[in-house]
Amino acid sequence: MRPTTPPPHYPIPSSPHLLIASPPHLRSATIAPVPVKITVVTPSYNQARFLDETIRSVLRQRDQIHEYFVIDGGSTDGSADLIRRHAEASPGAIDWWTSE
């Protein structure tokens, strides 16, 4: 009986392209870029003093972000009003938000 050996492992290159770890002779000559979708979720509870800066920072990077959600836990410090102002000032900038 022949001893079984594990198949060889091929390194996955650190690249923004998808390359399946397979033997070189099976790899495609064309490598397609993988579309990246980034979702940012900002959780908050009574963090109004930090929330404005956080939302502004995310919105400055909005061209790289697929979705942006802000979830507030029913704050009593004006966080919901702050989120609402940002959402109304730039429609579509915050995809979904709640304060409950």
Secondary structure, 3 states (H helix, E strand, C coil): CCCCCCCCCCCCCCCCECCCCCCHHHCCCCCCECCCCCEEEEEECCCHHHHHHHHHHHHHCHHHCCEEEEEECCCCCCHHHHHHHHHHHCCCCCCEEEEC
